[in-house]
Amino acid sequence: MKKNSLIAQKTEELNKLAQLDNFNPTEIRKQVAGLNKLLDESVGIKTLSAADLVPPWIIKTVQFNSQSTPEIRLKELERTGNNVFMVKAETIILDYLTDSGTGAQSDEQWAKIMTADERYSHSKTYEEFIPVAQKLFNKKFILPVHQGRSAENLVFNSLLASLVERANQQGKKIICTGNSFFDTTIGNVQNNHAQVISADCPESADTNEYYDFKGNADVNKIESIVKEHGSENIGFIVMTVVNNTIGGQPVSLANLKAVHKIAKQHHILFLLDSARIFENAYFIQQREAGYQNKTIEEITTEMTELADVILMSGKKDGIVNMGGLIATDNEELYKIFLNRCVLIEGHYSYGGMSGRDLAAFTQGLKEGSRQEHLRQRINQVTEFGNGFRRLGLPIQWPPGSNGIFLDAREFLPHVDKNFFPAQRLCAEIYWRYGIRPVEIGLSLVGRDGAGIKSIPAKDFVRFTVPRRVYTKEHIDFTLEALANLYAVRDEIGGLVYKKEGLGNGHFTSTFEMVATTDIPKLLPGVLDYFNTPKATYKQVYFPPNAQLASDK
Ligand SMILES: Cc1ncc(COP(=O)(O)O)c(C=O)c1O
């Protein structure tokens, strides 16, 4: 029997049950649960049980939330030019801005913080951190750094500076490729005057279709990038696990191995951006053939042994407010990184972190890689995404590891893509319900280095879920808010720049709200503005005296 005829049959049975004289609510509820399961299946949802979702922790300390009103929040939007990055955090009820550094630390982490060793070098805390990181990342040399972007800064400068100088002399460019780069990763490559060409698998572009590993790279595209530019002009290949930018989507081990093979064939360094490596390992265990009986540690080892250099922001899977690391087996590279670390982060045995940060990180790495933690973490995010799907809201499907990415152009089809539909939705969700998501779209991508706007393929509103912070009730409140917003979406217009912030404009641009009816009238002016390069842009984004590869 086809699924929808099964649903019709169940509905009919339910109707009959409801009309019985001896009406039995318990029996009806049982039947409704069965019908709900069928409805879930009809839209590709695998129903999760309470046992799948129950947290492996209990709440011991609580922090009271803001009780702000829509009036207060509207005033905040007025003050900040409708940019939710600039509103006062105390006006926010639920904050989905990021899963970075926002997780709840455990009692054991706080205990380690109290007993951390703050002596300058080779502290007891450092000596405890090294073997834990060596074991988990399977590398001999470990360098702590204070967060992911400082690992990028340090590693990319060390790897790219001389390559870029040589390429410039030959009138060539240095290219870095892989799956999607995170924005600071792009920034740190560009800041070293090299270029990023990301190569995501084609499946990642179809938000509606289920695919196990949408975070994969397009292996053929990487191969053709290497051929086109010449292997000597490839700075490195970096794979980001999970692939944050396209929806926190996992990468399969088969894909990592295929990309690694190209790197090794052409003597190119292979890097792993492993901010969410344990979450990626969990997806491999659940979805990739042959890994069901392997532990998270075994899968992580299989991933890390491919990498020449591992970079990690500890603020995600390390469940700390601040922390990061670099790992490698290459002693020569380690020494170069170490020297640079002393210049920009501090002594190599603390890397910009106080002893207490490092102690919390050591414990957080152990907790973040536990099977029961990952089961609850991934299932909570999945169930959040299932809620969107049940409401018929357009999201990157299936849900990834760190949050839900709502397709703003589909949510507001009447708002032209030049009018910041995702940014406008963030403002609406904030003022109406006190919930803050973040735009991953036009405002973030803004203009490229030459001052020309690049329109991203998608305009997402990202609801990133902090680890161990929100309960099912928080998630349900969010879904209820979104269902209410969807019902009035026709009333919601777009935004235009009041003042465009230069450089990382995402954080500082201010906007004005425009009504749906004004959009067609304003469109020619908006296009004109975007197509006019800004003379000052380059100087703000790059160091003023730097000579750009693209200037040659
Ligand atoms: C994939 C990825 N890489 C790097 C970073 C940068 O890390 P951090 O915020 O610790 O500097 C992030 C941060 O969100 C990220 O998601």
PDBQT file of the ligand as one rigid body, heavy atoms in Angstrom, charges set to zero:
ROOT
HETATM    1  C1  LIG A 601      34.616  25.728  10.691  1.00  0.00    +0.000 C 
HETATM    2  C2  LIG A 601      35.191  26.839  11.513  1.00  0.00    +0.000 A 
HETATM    3  N1  LIG A 601      36.488  27.119  11.415  1.00  0.00    +0.000 NA
HETATM    4  C3  LIG A 601      37.046  28.108  12.136  1.00  0.00    +0.000 A 
HETATM    5  C4  LIG A 601      36.301  28.884  12.991  1.00  0.00    +0.000 A 
HETATM    6  C5  LIG A 601      36.940  30.014  13.765  1.00  0.00    +0.000 C 
HETATM    7  O1  LIG A 601      37.046  29.668  15.104  1.00  0.00    +0.000 OA
HETATM    8  P1  LIG A 601      37.073  30.754  16.281  1.00  0.00    +0.000 P 
HETATM    9  O2  LIG A 601      35.743  31.370  16.356  1.00  0.00    +0.000 OA
HETATM   10  O3  LIG A 601      37.447  29.967  17.481  1.00  0.00    +0.000 OA
HETATM   11  O4  LIG A 601      38.134  31.733  15.931  1.00  0.00    +0.000 OA
HETATM   12  C6  LIG A 601      34.927  28.634  13.109  1.00  0.00    +0.000 A 
HETATM   13  C7  LIG A 601      34.104  29.459  14.009  1.00  0.00    +0.000 C 
HETATM   14  O5  LIG A 601      32.899  29.435  14.031  1.00  0.00    +0.000 OA
HETATM   15  C8  LIG A 601      34.359  27.580  12.347  1.00  0.00    +0.000 A 
HETATM   16  O6  LIG A 601      33.052  27.289  12.417  1.00  0.00    +0.000 OA
ENDROOT
TORSDOF 0
